[in-house]
């Protein structure tokens, strides 16, 4: 059964959701996508030769990185909980 929860990185609780009951692999993979997007942004900043661009766009970059990291954190936590549930109360299955 689906149990949708809002992603905490959004300003409203009724827009973007995730299913914390999804399998741990799907949650981990989706979190990894967010982390790779953050790494791509950081690499673009590092490779940019114009420090003016980084200064002008620093707030926008920080906001984008913060959103992606918040989503990734939420998804990793949900994946960890799912993995622990699948192991059962006695530890490793």
VEXZATI-105012 format. One record per residue (C-alpha): x, y, z; residue in one letter. Coordinates in steps of 0.2 Angstrom, whole numbers. Each point is the difference from the previous one (the first is absolute). Layout:
<node><east>X</east><north>Y</north><up>Z</up><r>a</r></node>
...
This chain:
<node><east>0</east><north>0</north><up>0</up><r>x</r></node>
<node><east>6</east><north>18</north><up>-4</up><r>x</r></node>
<node><east>3</east><north>12</north><up>14</up><r>x</r></node>
<node><east>5</east><north>16</north><up>-7</up><r>x</r></node>
<node><east>9</east><north>13</north><up>10</up><r>x</r></node>
<node><east>4</east><north>18</north><up>-5</up><r>x</r></node>
<node><east>19</east><north>4</north><up>-3</up><r>x</r></node>
<node><east>5</east><north>12</north><up>13</up><r>x</r></node>
<node><east>10</east><north>11</north><up>-12</up><r>x</r></node>
<node><east>-16</east><north>8</north><up>-7</up><r>x</r></node>
<node><east>-9</east><north>15</north><up>6</up><r>x</r></node>
<node><east>-17</east><north>-9</north><up>0</up><r>x</r></node>
<node><east>-5</east><north>-17</north><up>6</up><r>x</r></node>
<node><east>-11</east><north>-4</north><up>-15</up><r>x</r></node>
<node><east>11</east><north>1</north><up>-15</up><r>x</r></node>
<node><east>14</east><north>-13</north><up>0</up><r>x</r></node>
<node><east>-1</east><north>-17</north><up>8</up><r>x</r></node>
<node><east>10</east><north>-16</north><up>2</up><r>x</r></node>
<node><east>-5</east><north>-18</north><up>6</up><r>x</r></node>
<node><east>10</east><north>-4</north><up>15</up><r>x</r></node>
<node><east>-7</east><north>-18</north><up>-2</up><r>x</r></node>
<node><east>9</east><north>-2</north><up>-17</up><r>x</r></node>
<node><east>14</east><north>-13</north><up>-1</up><r>x</r></node>
<node><east>16</east><north>6</north><up>8</up><r>x</r></node>
<node><east>9</east><north>-2</north><up>-17</up><r>x</r></node>
<node><east>-11</east><north>12</north><up>-8</up><r>x</r></node>
<node><east>1</east><north>13</north><up>14</up><r>x</r></node>
<node><east>19</east><north>-1</north><up>0</up><r>x</r></node>
<node><east>1</east><north>1</north><up>-19</up><r>x</r></node>
<node><east>-11</east><north>16</north><up>0</up><r>x</r></node>
<node><east>11</east><north>7</north><up>14</up><r>x</r></node>
<node><east>15</east><north>-3</north><up>-10</up><r>x</r></node>
<node><east>-7</east><north>9</north><up>-15</up><r>x</r></node>
<node><east>-2</east><north>15</north><up>11</up><r>x</r></node>
<node><east>18</east><north>-1</north><up>7</up><r>x</r></node>
<node><east>7</east><north>-2</north><up>-18</up><r>x</r></node>
<node><east>-10</east><north>16</north><up>-5</up><r>x</r></node>
<node><east>8</east><north>9</north><up>15</up><r>x</r></node>
<node><east>18</east><north>-6</north><up>-6</up><r>x</r></node>
<node><east>-4</east><north>6</north><up>-17</up><r>x</r></node>
<node><east>-4</east><north>17</north><up>6</up><r>x</r></node>
<node><east>15</east><north>1</north><up>11</up><r>x</r></node>
<node><east>11</east><north>-6</north><up>-15</up><r>x</r></node>
<node><east>-7</east><north>13</north><up>-11</up><r>x</r></node>
<node><east>4</east><north>13</north><up>13</up><r>x</r></node>
<node><east>18</east><north>-6</north><up>2</up><r>x</r></node>
<node><east>3</east><north>0</north><up>-19</up><r>x</r></node>
<node><east>-8</east><north>17</north><up>-3</up><r>x</r></node>
<node><east>14</east><north>12</north><up>-4</up><r>x</r></node>
<node><east>-10</east><north>15</north><up>4</up><r>x</r></node>
<node><east>-1</east><north>4</north><up>19</up><r>x</r></node>
<node><east>-13</east><north>14</north><up>-4</up><r>x</r></node>
<node><east>-12</east><north>-13</north><up>-5</up><r>x</r></node>
<node><east>2</east><north>-10</north><up>16</up><r>x</r></node>
<node><east>-2</east><north>16</north><up>10</up><r>x</r></node>
<node><east>-15</east><north>6</north><up>-9</up><r>x</r></node>
<node><east>-9</east><north>-17</north><up>0</up><r>x</r></node>
<node><east>6</east><north>-6</north><up>17</up><r>x</r></node>
<node><east>-17</east><north>1</north><up>8</up><r>x</r></node>
<node><east>-9</east><north>-9</north><up>-14</up><r>x</r></node>
<node><east>14</east><north>-14</north><up>0</up><r>x</r></node>
<node><east>-1</east><north>-2</north><up>19</up><r>x</r></node>
<node><east>-19</east><north>-1</north><up>-1</up><r>x</r></node>
<node><east>0</east><north>-13</north><up>-13</up><r>x</r></node>
<node><east>13</east><north>-10</north><up>9</up><r>x</r></node>
<node><east>-9</east><north>1</north><up>16</up><r>x</r></node>
<node><east>-16</east><north>-7</north><up>-8</up><r>x</r></node>
<node><east>9</east><north>-14</north><up>-8</up><r>x</r></node>
<node><east>9</east><north>-5</north><up>16</up><r>x</r></node>
<node><east>-16</east><north>1</north><up>11</up><r>x</r></node>
<node><east>-9</east><north>-12</north><up>-12</up><r>x</r></node>
<node><east>15</east><north>-11</north><up>0</up><r>x</r></node>
<node><east>1</east><north>0</north><up>19</up><r>x</r></node>
<node><east>-19</east><north>-4</north><up>1</up><r>x</r></node>
<node><east>1</east><north>-14</north><up>-13</up><r>x</r></node>
<node><east>16</east><north>-8</north><up>8</up><r>x</r></node>
<node><east>-8</east><north>0</north><up>18</up><r>x</r></node>
<node><east>-16</east><north>-8</north><up>-8</up><r>x</r></node>
<node><east>11</east><north>-13</north><up>-9</up><r>x</r></node>
<node><east>9</east><north>-4</north><up>16</up><r>x</r></node>
<node><east>-16</east><north>-2</north><up>10</up><r>x</r></node>
<node><east>-6</east><north>-12</north><up>-14</up><r>x</r></node>
<node><east>16</east><north>-10</north><up>1</up><r>x</r></node>
<node><east>-1</east><north>-2</north><up>18</up><r>x</r></node>
<node><east>-18</east><north>-5</north><up>-1</up><r>x</r></node>
<node><east>4</east><north>-14</north><up>-12</up><r>x</r></node>
<node><east>13</east><north>-7</north><up>11</up><r>x</r></node>
<node><east>-12</east><north>-3</north><up>14</up><r>x</r></node>
<node><east>1</east><north>3</north><up>18</up><r>x</r></node>
<node><east>15</east><north>-12</north><up>3</up><r>x</r></node>
<node><east>12</east><north>9</north><up>-11</up><r>x</r></node>
<node><east>6</east><north>-6</north><up>-17</up><r>x</r></node>
<node><east>-12</east><north>-11</north><up>-10</up><r>x</r></node>
